[in-house]
Amino acid sequence: MPPDGGSNGGSIHTSGGYLQMKDRVFRFLVEKMGFRVLAIENKWGATDRVAQFVQTCQGSADEALVEAFAPMWRSTEMRDLAQWMCNWNRT
């Protein structure tokens, strides 16, 4: 176990730098490799609100995240990614 008592990076996997990297990798996979799915560890069914936002662009990304995700996933990076996915789907 790491000295801080965390679990192999679990205490930092949602920090801004990691989320920015995940965003860049996801966008690359969508734009260049044809991927169309993003999986996030969360309660089953809780992310339906975000999925609906990404598909329809109704409401706001902020509202979708607050209703769907645990606090650790409610970040500007995740909001921006949800908005990007909405915009991507529109095109």
Secondary structure, 3 states (H helix, E strand, C coil): CCCCCCCCCCCCCCCHHHHHHHHHHHHHHHHHHCCCCCCCCCCCCCCHHHHHHHHHCCCCHHHHHHHHCCHHHCCHHHHHHHHHHHHHHHC
